[in-house]
Amino acid sequence: MVKERVLITGGAGFIGSHLCDRFLREGFQVVAMDNLITGDLRNIEHLFKHPDFEFYNHDVSTFVHVPGDLKYILHFASPASPIDYLKIPIQTLKVGSLGTHNLLGLARAKRARILVASTSEVYGDPLVHPQMEEYYGNVNPIGPRGVYDEAKRFQEAMTMAYHTYHNVETRIVRIFNTYGPRMRLNDGRVLPAFIGQALRGEDLTVFGDGSQTRSFCYIDDQVEGIFRLLMSDYALPVNIGNPDEITIWEFAEEIVKLTGTSQKIICKPLPKDDPKQRRPDISKAKSLLGWEPKVSRSEGLKITYEYFKSLPQDVLYTREHKNFDKYVR
């Protein structure tokens, strides 16, 4: 029996690498594609000897060619942290526009179903709480975050256009804050930033007064939601995230308790357009997919902390940007 093939772009990234693992367990042949700007081969090196795994070092913003049949395409190629998309804004815009266009064209040519990874950032600094899929968002298109937010909003529009006018089978997942092993320790997102600071014996940096909120979904739950959405018959966007909301200050206190650090929690000015609230309405995911998160934050944080503690010292003390502390998380 010939196994079905799936293409996962951004396959060496955090979520992409976990998706590679999942589809191999499900019995698929997996083609991972990544230009390694933010991805890391260490995330998938355990798969290189797997007979059903292939890797292409390639930038999907140029063109995409994959020989042979494809059953599914999952488009996860994009910088996702503030440090990355503020450092490489043009590449971020191109992968959300040109890259998405190329992959939708490939899906049409291969008659493959394609799932594109959107984000809660399409809601911007929301005026509706919690955020439901019907909310159009409050986004500043020319602000510092606009290169990421608008790339994702365009990506959704392009995906729906291909669905409507070319009858391509499309799925759109709006991903809320996700965490777990294989996150980059110093990529500027709140959880690895806090844990990294605790491990280095630094004060934990909170932006603003810490009253802004986030909702954190463990990677296993996220991958399960993505998989179910791909296999569903629903073409409109679906939120996948954990609705267990917490303030950034409270979250910092949880990390202090988890890591046993004696360092202080300090405040710095809130960056421009930082979302004040972030919590998904997952009613659609529950009703359409039978999905809701299973892993508690305390359980997921313990696993993630053990992963970060196991990293080499050179990773722990590497700053990935000279202005690391100024960026929003």
HELIX and SHEET records of a PDB file:
HELIX    1   1 PHE A   14  ARG A   25  1                                  12    
HELIX    2   2 LEU A   41  ASN A   43  5                                   3    
HELIX    3   3 GLU A   45  LEU A   47  5                                   3    
HELIX    4   4 PRO A   82  LYS A   87  1                                   6    
HELIX    5   5 PRO A   89  LYS A   94  1                                   6    
HELIX    6   6 VAL A   95  GLY A   99  3                                   5    
HELIX    7   7 THR A  100  LYS A  110  1                                  11    
HELIX    8   8 SER A  120  TYR A  123  5                                   4    
HELIX    9   9 GLY A  146  HIS A  166  1                                  21    
HELIX   10  10 VAL A  190  ARG A  200  1                                  11    
HELIX   11  11 ILE A  219  LEU A  230  1                                  12    
HELIX   12  12 ILE A  248  THR A  259  1                                  12    
HELIX   13  13 SER A  283  LYS A  284  1                                   2    
HELIX   14  14 ALA A  285  LEU A  289  3                                   5    
HELIX   15  15 ARG A  297  LYS A  309  1                                  13    
HELIX   16  16 GLN A  313  LEU A  316  1                                   4    
HELIX   17  17 PHE A  324  LYS A  326  5                                   3    
SHEET    1   A 7 PHE A  53  ASN A  57  0                                        
SHEET    2   A 7 GLN A  29  ASP A  34  1                                        
SHEET    3   A 7 ARG A   5  THR A   9  1                                        
SHEET    4   A 7 TYR A  72  HIS A  75  1                                        
SHEET    5   A 7 ARG A 113  THR A 119  1                                        
SHEET    6   A 7 THR A 170  ILE A 175  1                                        
SHEET    7   A 7 VAL A 238  ILE A 240  1                                        
SHEET    1   B 2 THR A 178  TYR A 179  0                                        
SHEET    2   B 2 CYS A 217  TYR A 218  1                                        
SHEET    1   C 2 LEU A 204  PHE A 207  0                                        
SHEET    2   C 2 ILE A 265  LYS A 268  1                                        
SHEET    1   D 2 THR A 213  SER A 215  0                                        
SHEET    2   D 2 GLU A 245  THR A 247 -1                                        
END                                                                             
